[in-house]
Amino acid sequence: LYNRALPPPVHKGITNFFDNLRMLPAVANDILQANFYYTLNDSWRFILNSSFGILGIFDFASHVKLEKHFNDFGITLALWGWKHSCYLVLPLL
């Protein structure tokens, strides 16, 4: 219903907006992993898309050739050597 109700440009803008928000935890995890290349890359993606991309609605950073990179805390823990953990799956969340 969501895909049918909204025209493709609006759908793409909403997707870009939430992808831009997901850059903030990615930057934090890049810092925790001491991955300075992706820290700078993801920081610049967020800054450029938030300013020139009008809060991330437009993906301006892709035109500047900054690649998308998403990172999460699970990858950070794995890098630190955490192997055994309990986890909770919340499919509706």
MMTF fields as JSON, N, C-alpha, C and O atoms, coordinates in Angstrom:
{
  "mmtfVersion": "1.0.0",
  "mmtfProducer": "UNKNOWN",
  "numBonds": 371,
  "numAtoms": 372,
  "numGroups": 93,
  "numChains": 1,
  "numModels": 1,
  "chainsPerModel": [1],
  "groupsPerChain": [93],
  "chainIdList": ["A"],
  "bondAtomList": [4, 2, 8, 6, 12, 10, 16, 14, 20, 18, 24, 22, 28, 26, 32, 30, 36, 34, 40, 38, 44, 42, 48, 46, 52, 50, 56, 54, 60, 58, 64, 62, 68, 66, 72, 70, 76, 74, 80, 78, 84, 82, 88, 86, 92, 90, 96, 94, 100, 98, 104, 102, 108, 106, 112, 110, 116, 114, 120, 118, 124, 122, 128, 126, 132, 130, 136, 134, 140, 138, 144, 142, 148, 146, 152, 150, 156, 154, 160, 158, 164, 162, 168, 166, 172, 170, 176, 174, 180, 178, 184, 182, 188, 186, 192, 190, 196, 194, 200, 198, 204, 202, 208, 206, 212, 210, 216, 214, 220, 218, 224, 222, 228, 226, 232, 230, 236, 234, 240, 238, 244, 242, 248, 246, 252, 250, 256, 254, 260, 258, 264, 262, 268, 266, 272, 270, 276, 274, 280, 278, 284, 282, 288, 286, 292, 290, 296, 294, 300, 298, 304, 302, 308, 306, 312, 310, 316, 314, 320, 318, 324, 322, 328, 326, 332, 330, 336, 334, 340, 338, 344, 342, 348, 346, 352, 350, 356, 354, 360, 358, 364, 362, 368, 366],
  "bondOrderList": [1, 1, 1, 1, 1, 1, 1, 1, 1, 1, 1, 1, 1, 1, 1, 1, 1, 1, 1, 1, 1, 1, 1, 1, 1, 1, 1, 1, 1, 1, 1, 1, 1, 1, 1, 1, 1, 1, 1, 1, 1, 1, 1, 1, 1, 1, 1, 1, 1, 1, 1, 1, 1, 1, 1, 1, 1, 1, 1, 1, 1, 1, 1, 1, 1, 1, 1, 1, 1, 1, 1, 1, 1, 1, 1, 1, 1, 1, 1, 1, 1, 1, 1, 1, 1, 1, 1, 1, 1, 1, 1, 1],
  "groupList": [{"groupName": "LEU", "atomNameList": ["N", "CA", "C", "O"], "elementList": ["N", "C", "C", "O"], "formalChargeList": [0, 0, 0, 0], "bondAtomList": [1, 0, 2, 1, 3, 2], "bondOrderList": [1, 1, 2], "singleLetterCode": "L", "chemCompType": "L-PEPTIDE LINKING"}, {"groupName": "TYR", "atomNameList": ["N", "CA", "C", "O"], "elementList": ["N", "C", "C", "O"], "formalChargeList": [0, 0, 0, 0], "bondAtomList": [1, 0, 2, 1, 3, 2], "bondOrderList": [1, 1, 2], "singleLetterCode": "Y", "chemCompType": "L-PEPTIDE LINKING"}, {"groupName": "ASN", "atomNameList": ["N", "CA", "C", "O"], "elementList": ["N", "C", "C", "O"], "formalChargeList": [0, 0, 0, 0], "bondAtomList": [1, 0, 2, 1, 3, 2], "bondOrderList": [1, 1, 2], "singleLetterCode": "N", "chemCompType": "L-PEPTIDE LINKING"}, {"groupName": "ARG", "atomNameList": ["N", "CA", "C", "O"], "elementList": ["N", "C", "C", "O"], "formalChargeList": [0, 0, 0, 0], "bondAtomList": [1, 0, 2, 1, 3, 2], "bondOrderList": [1, 1, 2], "singleLetterCode": "R", "chemCompType": "L-PEPTIDE LINKING"}, {"groupName": "ALA", "atomNameList": ["N", "CA", "C", "O"], "elementList": ["N", "C", "C", "O"], "formalChargeList": [0, 0, 0, 0], "bondAtomList": [1, 0, 2, 1, 3, 2], "bondOrderList": [1, 1, 2], "singleLetterCode": "A", "chemCompType": "L-PEPTIDE LINKING"}, {"groupName": "PRO", "atomNameList": ["N", "CA", "C", "O"], "elementList": ["N", "C", "C", "O"], "formalChargeList": [0, 0, 0, 0], "bondAtomList": [1, 0, 2, 1, 3, 2], "bondOrderList": [1, 1, 2], "singleLetterCode": "P", "chemCompType": "L-PEPTIDE LINKING"}, {"groupName": "VAL", "atomNameList": ["N", "CA", "C", "O"], "elementList": ["N", "C", "C", "O"], "formalChargeList": [0, 0, 0, 0], "bondAtomList": [1, 0, 2, 1, 3, 2], "bondOrderList": [1, 1, 2], "singleLetterCode": "V", "chemCompType": "L-PEPTIDE LINKING"}, {"groupName": "HIS", "atomNameList": ["N", "CA", "C", "O"], "elementList": ["N", "C", "C", "O"], "formalChargeList": [0, 0, 0, 0], "bondAtomList": [1, 0, 2, 1, 3, 2], "bondOrderList": [1, 1, 2], "singleLetterCode": "H", "chemCompType": "L-PEPTIDE LINKING"}, {"groupName": "LYS", "atomNameList": ["N", "CA", "C", "O"], "elementList": ["N", "C", "C", "O"], "formalChargeList": [0, 0, 0, 0], "bondAtomList": [1, 0, 2, 1, 3, 2], "bondOrderList": [1, 1, 2], "singleLetterCode": "K", "chemCompType": "L-PEPTIDE LINKING"}, {"groupName": "GLY", "atomNameList": ["N", "CA", "C", "O"], "elementList": ["N", "C", "C", "O"], "formalChargeList": [0, 0, 0, 0], "bondAtomList": [1, 0, 2, 1, 3, 2], "bondOrderList": [1, 1, 2], "singleLetterCode": "G", "chemCompType": "PEPTIDE LINKING"}, {"groupName": "ILE", "atomNameList": ["N", "CA", "C", "O"], "elementList": ["N", "C", "C", "O"], "formalChargeList": [0, 0, 0, 0], "bondAtomList": [1, 0, 2, 1, 3, 2], "bondOrderList": [1, 1, 2], "singleLetterCode": "I", "chemCompType": "L-PEPTIDE LINKING"}, {"groupName": "THR", "atomNameList": ["N", "CA", "C", "O"], "elementList": ["N", "C", "C", "O"], "formalChargeList": [0, 0, 0, 0], "bondAtomList": [1, 0, 2, 1, 3, 2], "bondOrderList": [1, 1, 2], "singleLetterCode": "T", "chemCompType": "L-PEPTIDE LINKING"}, {"groupName": "PHE", "atomNameList": ["N", "CA", "C", "O"], "elementList": ["N", "C", "C", "O"], "formalChargeList": [0, 0, 0, 0], "bondAtomList": [1, 0, 2, 1, 3, 2], "bondOrderList": [1, 1, 2], "singleLetterCode": "F", "chemCompType": "L-PEPTIDE LINKING"}, {"groupName": "ASP", "atomNameList": ["N", "CA", "C", "O"], "elementList": ["N", "C", "C", "O"], "formalChargeList": [0, 0, 0, 0], "bondAtomList": [1, 0, 2, 1, 3, 2], "bondOrderList": [1, 1, 2], "singleLetterCode": "D", "chemCompType": "L-PEPTIDE LINKING"}, {"groupName": "MET", "atomNameList": ["N", "CA", "C", "O"], "elementList": ["N", "C", "C", "O"], "formalChargeList": [0, 0, 0, 0], "bondAtomList": [1, 0, 2, 1, 3, 2], "bondOrderList": [1, 1, 2], "singleLetterCode": "M", "chemCompType": "L-PEPTIDE LINKING"}, {"groupName": "GLN", "atomNameList": ["N", "CA", "C", "O"], "elementList": ["N", "C", "C", "O"], "formalChargeList": [0, 0, 0, 0], "bondAtomList": [1, 0, 2, 1, 3, 2], "bondOrderList": [1, 1, 2], "singleLetterCode": "Q", "chemCompType": "L-PEPTIDE LINKING"}, {"groupName": "SER", "atomNameList": ["N", "CA", "C", "O"], "elementList": ["N", "C", "C", "O"], "formalChargeList": [0, 0, 0, 0], "bondAtomList": [1, 0, 2, 1, 3, 2], "bondOrderList": [1, 1, 2], "singleLetterCode": "S", "chemCompType": "L-PEPTIDE LINKING"}, {"groupName": "TRP", "atomNameList": ["N", "CA", "C", "O"], "elementList": ["N", "C", "C", "O"], "formalChargeList": [0, 0, 0, 0], "bondAtomList": [1, 0, 2, 1, 3, 2], "bondOrderList": [1, 1, 2], "singleLetterCode": "W", "chemCompType": "L-PEPTIDE LINKING"}, {"groupName": "GLU", "atomNameList": ["N", "CA", "C", "O"], "elementList": ["N", "C", "C", "O"], "formalChargeList": [0, 0, 0, 0], "bondAtomList": [1, 0, 2, 1, 3, 2], "bondOrderList": [1, 1, 2], "singleLetterCode": "E", "chemCompType": "L-PEPTIDE LINKING"}, {"groupName": "CYS", "atomNameList": ["N", "CA", "C", "O"], "elementList": ["N", "C", "C", "O"], "formalChargeList": [0, 0, 0, 0], "bondAtomList": [1, 0, 2, 1, 3, 2], "bondOrderList": [1, 1, 2], "singleLetterCode": "C", "chemCompType": "L-PEPTIDE LINKING"}],
  "groupTypeList": [0, 1, 2, 3, 4, 0, 5, 5, 5, 6, 7, 8, 9, 10, 11, 2, 12, 12, 13, 2, 0, 3, 14, 0, 5, 4, 6, 4, 2, 13, 10, 0, 15, 4, 2, 12, 1, 1, 11, 0, 2, 13, 16, 17, 3, 12, 10, 0, 2, 16, 16, 12, 9, 10, 0, 9, 10, 12, 13, 12, 4, 16, 7, 6, 8, 0, 18, 8, 7, 12, 2, 13, 12, 9, 10, 11, 0, 4, 0, 17, 9, 17, 8, 7, 16, 19, 1, 0, 6, 0, 5, 0, 0],
  "groupIdList": [1, 2, 3, 4, 5, 6, 7, 8, 9, 10, 11, 12, 13, 14, 15, 16, 17, 18, 19, 20, 21, 22, 23, 24, 25, 26, 27, 28, 29, 30, 31, 32, 33, 34, 35, 36, 37, 38, 39, 40, 41, 42, 43, 44, 45, 46, 47, 48, 49, 50, 51, 52, 53, 54, 55, 56, 57, 58, 59, 60, 61, 62, 63, 64, 65, 66, 67, 68, 69, 70, 71, 72, 73, 74, 75, 76, 77, 78, 79, 80, 81, 82, 83, 84, 85, 86, 87, 88, 89, 90, 91, 92, 93],
  "secStructList": [7, 2, 2, 2, 2, 1, 7, 2, 2, 2, 2, 2, 2, 2, 2, 2, 2, 2, 2, 2, 2, 6, 2, 2, 2, 2, 2, 2, 2, 2, 2, 2, 6, 6, 7, 2, 2, 2, 2, 2, 2, 2, 2, 2, 2, 2, 2, 2, 2, 2, 2, 6, 6, 6, 6, 6, 6, 1, 7, 2, 2, 2, 2, 6, 6, 7, 7, 7, 7, 7, 7, 7, 2, 2, 2, 2, 2, 2, 2, 6, 6, 7, 7, 7, 7, 7, 7, 7, 7, 7, 1, 7, 7],
  "xCoordList": [0.831, 0.0, 0.883, 0.601, 1.941, 2.86, 3.465, 3.513, 3.928, 4.55, 3.541, 3.894, 2.309, 1.289, 0.735, 0.354, 0.685, 0.078, 0.984, 0.506, 2.287, 3.213, 3.888, 4.255, 4.055, 4.806, 6.28, 6.79, 6.949, 8.347, 9.3, 10.15, 9.207, 10.139, 9.929, 10.893, 8.681, 8.408, 8.914, 9.499, 8.68, 9.165, 10.681, 11.226, 11.365, 12.829, 13.313, 14.316, 12.612, 12.988, 12.853, 13.706, 11.798, 11.611, 12.692, 13.237, 12.994, 14.06, 15.393, 16.151, 15.691, 16.941, 17.02, 18.081, 15.886, 15.855, 16.235, 17.072, 15.624, 15.921, 17.303, 17.931, 17.786, 19.165, 20.149, 21.18, 19.819, 20.676, 20.699, 21.756, 19.572, 19.541, 20.346, 20.943, 20.361, 21.118, 22.623, 23.394, 23.048, 24.476, 25.021, 26.201, 24.202, 24.697, 25.194, 26.316, 24.406, 24.974, 26.115, 27.012, 26.082, 27.181, 28.483, 29.536, 28.419, 29.616, 30.122, 31.326, 29.212, 29.618, 30.304, 31.313, 29.779, 30.395, 31.705, 32.62, 31.814, 33.089, 34.166, 35.315, 33.795, 34.744, 35.156, 36.337, 34.165, 34.467, 35.333, 36.085, 35.225, 36.032, 37.376, 38.197, 37.607, 38.832, 39.04, 40.167, 37.954, 38.006, 37.863, 36.755, 38.991, 38.98, 38.513, 37.932, 38.758, 38.279, 36.755, 36.186, 36.101, 34.636, 34.065, 32.958, 34.807, 34.351, 34.245, 33.233, 35.279, 35.254, 34.238, 33.508, 34.19, 33.261, 31.81, 31.039, 31.443, 30.067, 29.723, 28.588, 30.69, 30.451, 30.173, 29.236, 30.994, 30.776, 29.473, 28.794, 29.105, 27.81, 26.671, 25.755, 26.739, 25.682, 25.644, 24.57, 26.785, 26.839, 26.338, 25.52, 26.817, 26.401, 24.921, 24.217, 24.455, 23.048, 22.119, 21.004, 22.563, 21.725, 21.632, 20.608, 22.691, 22.679, 22.238, 21.177, 23.034, 22.712, 21.594, 20.917, 21.403, 20.352, 19.036, 18.132, 18.911, 17.697, 17.242, 16.266, 17.967, 17.708, 17.787, 17.201, 18.503, 18.691, 17.66, 17.706, 16.727, 15.691, 16.325, 15.891, 17.347, 18.081, 19.454, 20.081, 19.915, 21.21, 22.297, 22.784, 22.666, 23.676, 25.059, 25.853, 25.349, 26.686, 27.028, 28.205, 26.05, 26.332, 26.835, 27.618, 26.391, 26.872, 28.315, 29.01, 28.763, 30.137, 31.013, 32.198, 30.425, 31.121, 31.501, 32.53, 30.69, 30.88, 29.999, 28.778, 30.624, 29.89, 29.061, 29.409, 27.958, 27.123, 27.787, 28.303, 27.756, 28.327, 27.527, 27.461, 26.923, 26.158, 26.879, 27.44, 26.858, 27.58, 26.679, 25.859, 26.814, 26.011, 26.854, 28.014, 26.244, 26.972, 27.336, 28.317, 26.575, 26.906, 28.238, 29.016, 28.496, 29.779, 30.905, 32.004, 30.621, 31.618, 31.967, 33.143, 30.954, 31.214, 31.981, 32.871, 31.642, 32.355, 33.823, 34.707, 34.075, 35.454, 36.235, 37.432, 35.569, 36.211, 36.363, 36.974, 35.82, 36.013, 34.848, 34.977, 33.725, 32.55, 31.962, 31.567, 31.894, 31.444, 30.101, 29.276, 29.863, 28.652, 27.746, 28.139, 26.538, 25.628, 24.194, 23.884, 23.341, 21.909, 21.396, 21.96, 20.342, 19.785, 18.258, 17.698, 17.625, 16.187, 15.761, 16.252, 14.86, 14.367, 12.999, 12.073, 12.888, 11.631, 11.205, 11.507, 10.515, 10.232, 9.318, 9.43, 8.429, 7.533, 8.202, 7.819, 9.2, 9.907, 10.746, 11.425],
  "yCoordList": [-1.185, 0.0, 1.258, 2.23, 1.217, 2.36, 2.663, 3.82, 1.619, 1.814, 2.279, 3.034, 1.848, 2.255, 3.646, 4.354, 4.05, 5.328, 6.517, 7.597, 6.315, 7.423, 7.311, 6.214, 8.429, 8.393, 8.052, 8.32, 7.473, 7.052, 8.15, 7.847, 9.405, 10.408, 10.68, 10.918, 10.646, 10.861, 9.67, 9.837, 8.48, 7.262, 7.284, 6.93, 7.699, 7.773, 8.828, 8.617, 9.957, 11.003, 10.549, 10.866, 9.811, 9.29, 8.263, 8.257, 7.402, 6.414, 7.106, 6.71, 8.136, 8.885, 9.559, 9.583, 10.111, 10.779, 9.803, 10.12, 8.622, 7.654, 7.02, 6.656, 6.882, 6.433, 7.445, 7.077, 8.718, 9.77, 9.713, 9.903, 9.461, 9.33, 8.129, 8.164, 7.068, 5.871, 6.088, 5.243, 7.211, 7.52, 7.86, 7.62, 8.411, 8.809, 7.621, 7.675, 6.538, 5.389, 4.721, 4.134, 4.81, 4.24, 4.975, 4.348, 6.302, 7.087, 6.713, 6.555, 6.57, 6.192, 4.83, 4.648, 3.885, 2.557, 2.582, 1.824, 3.431, 3.578, 4.092, 3.654, 5.023, 5.549, 4.445, 4.287, 3.679, 2.597, 1.505, 0.824, 1.344, 0.343, 0.91, 0.183, 2.189, 2.884, 2.796, 2.668, 2.866, 2.843, 4.29, 4.77, 4.966, 6.397, 6.751, 7.816, 5.876, 6.142, 6.226, 7.187, 5.217, 5.221, 6.268, 6.76, 6.616, 7.684, 8.991, 9.687, 9.318, 10.545, 10.456, 11.413, 9.322, 9.146, 9.303, 10.053, 8.601, 8.643, 9.994, 10.456, 10.631, 11.967, 12.969, 13.763, 12.924, 13.835, 13.535, 14.46, 12.258, 11.917, 12.556, 13.142, 12.436, 12.999, 14.52, 15.102, 15.155, 16.618, 17.124, 18.043, 16.538, 16.991, 16.736, 17.602, 15.543, 15.241, 16.035, 16.371, 16.339, 17.118, 18.577, 19.224, 19.096, 20.505, 20.682, 21.249, 20.209, 20.392, 19.471, 19.769, 18.369, 17.419, 17.69, 16.856, 18.836, 19.267, 18.182, 17.474, 18.069, 17.1, 15.657, 14.768, 15.423, 14.061, 13.585, 12.429, 14.439, 14.025, 13.713, 12.801, 14.475, 14.223, 13.67, 14.127, 12.699, 12.063, 12.818, 12.376, 13.965, 14.812, 14.162, 14.338, 13.421, 12.84, 11.821, 11.646, 11.155, 10.203, 10.904, 10.335, 12.134, 12.907, 13.358, 13.661, 13.402, 13.775, 12.53, 12.621, 11.369, 10.072, 9.582, 8.924, 9.891, 9.313, 8.076, 8.161, 6.935, 5.671, 5.492, 5.998, 4.761, 4.438, 3.304, 2.345, 3.447, 2.429, 2.429, 3.446, 1.309, 1.21, 0.266, -0.745, 0.6, -0.143, -0.25, 0.637, -1.307, -1.426, -1.916, -2.295, -1.9, -2.239, -3.715, -4.079, -4.566, -5.985, -6.226, -7.082, -5.484, -5.594, -5.081, -5.634, -4.021, -3.486, -4.515, -4.732, -5.15, -6.171, -7.36, -7.904, -7.755, -8.861, -8.498, -9.339, -7.263, -6.823, -6.835, -7.121, -6.528, -6.532, -7.943, -8.122, -8.953, -10.327, -10.941, -12.052, -10.267, -10.803, -11.909, -11.659, -13.128, -14.257, -14.818, -15.164, -14.916, -15.576, -14.542, -13.848, -14.459, -13.462, -13.914, -14.656, -13.469, -13.667, -12.495, -11.402, -12.738, -11.635, -11.76, -12.825, -10.668, -10.575, -10.078, -9.049, -10.788, -10.389, -9.734, -10.345, -8.489, -7.763, -7.419, -6.329, -8.329, -8.117, -6.923, -6.311, -6.577, -5.451, -4.116, -3.108, -4.101, -2.873, -2.473, -1.447],
  "zCoordList": [0.0, 0.0, 0.0, -0.702, 0.793, 0.865, -0.503, -0.922, -1.202, -2.517, -3.557, -4.463, -3.442, -4.419, -4.141, -5.073, -2.874, -2.515, -2.82, -3.166, -2.691, -2.908, -4.266, -4.687, -4.951, -6.205, -5.938, -4.85, -6.911, -6.707, -6.204, -5.367, -6.667, -6.128, -4.631, -3.904, -4.178, -2.756, -1.941, -0.871, -2.46, -1.799, -1.678, -0.633, -2.74, -2.73, -1.734, -1.053, -1.644, -0.699, 0.74, 1.569, 1.051, 2.408, 2.736, 3.84, 1.781, 1.977, 2.206, 3.092, 1.419, 1.581, 2.948, 3.571, 3.417, 4.713, 5.83, 6.675, 5.834, 6.895, 6.729, 7.723, 5.495, 5.3, 5.872, 6.435, 5.722, 6.263, 7.787, 8.39, 8.414, 9.879, 10.357, 11.433, 9.559, 9.945, 9.867, 10.322, 9.295, 9.25, 10.631, 10.891, 11.529, 12.849, 13.664, 14.168, 13.821, 14.539, 13.772, 14.377, 12.449, 11.665, 11.955, 12.075, 12.069, 12.394, 13.785, 13.985, 14.742, 16.1, 16.101, 16.783, 15.356, 15.295, 14.526, 14.848, 13.524, 12.818, 13.767, 13.701, 14.653, 15.635, 16.609, 16.916, 17.093, 18.036, 17.41, 18.108, 16.102, 15.404, 14.96, 14.401, 15.199, 14.781, 13.276, 12.799, 12.544, 11.087, 10.6, 10.36, 10.461, 10.206, 8.797, 8.588, 7.839, 6.481, 6.462, 5.943, 7.029, 7.023, 7.98, 7.761, 9.041, 9.927, 9.153, 9.237, 8.408, 7.611, 6.477, 6.219, 5.807, 4.692, 5.165, 4.566, 6.231, 6.717, 7.326, 7.209, 7.975, 8.524, 7.412, 7.498, 6.37, 5.251, 4.53, 4.084, 4.404, 3.798, 4.588, 4.011, 5.911, 6.748, 6.632, 6.482, 6.699, 6.627, 5.282, 5.231, 4.197, 2.873, 2.608, 2.09, 2.967, 2.717, 3.63, 3.232, 4.844, 5.753, 5.332, 5.552, 4.728, 4.336, 2.878, 2.618, 1.943, 0.531, 0.055, -0.929, 0.741, 0.383, 1.088, 1.044, 1.737, 2.439, 3.414, 3.167, 4.524, 5.597, 5.129, 5.746, 4.05, 3.572, 2.58, 2.161, 2.188, 1.227, -0.129, -0.832, -0.483, -1.722, -1.365, -0.409, -2.121, -1.852, -2.597, -3.637, -2.043, -2.664, -2.62, -3.543, -1.568, -1.374, -2.456, -2.774, -3.022, -4.099, -5.349, -6.11, -5.564, -6.72, -6.532, -7.503, -5.278, -4.963, -4.865, -4.546, -5.139, -5.152, -3.754, -3.596, -2.737, -1.411, -1.321, -1.448, -1.104, -1.107, 0.161, 1.227, 0.022, 1.185, 1.96, 1.386, 3.276, 4.15, 5.436, 6.127, 5.763, 7.006, 7.947, 7.524, 9.208, 10.223, 11.445, 11.681, 12.218, 13.425, 14.594, 14.43, 15.783, 16.997, 17.05, 17.697, 16.391, 16.339, 15.644, 16.065, 14.597, 13.896, 14.792, 14.799, 15.546, 16.473, 17.541, 17.833, 18.125, 19.143, 18.562, 19.215, 17.353, 16.712, 16.482, 16.644, 16.11, 15.904, 17.214, 17.224, 18.303, 19.614, 20.169, 21.223, 19.482, 19.906, 20.651, 21.165, 20.727, 21.404, 20.549, 19.41, 21.073, 20.266, 20.707, 19.862, 22.003, 22.502, 23.159, 24.097, 22.649, 23.168, 22.976, 22.044, 23.845, 23.659, 22.823, 22.851, 22.098, 21.326, 21.306, 21.563, 21.002, 20.974, 19.605, 19.142, 18.955, 17.645, 17.83, 18.362, 17.385, 17.445, 16.01, 15.525, 15.335, 13.912, 13.639, 12.577, 14.548, 14.308, 14.551, 13.958, 15.419, 15.69, 14.5, 14.54]
}
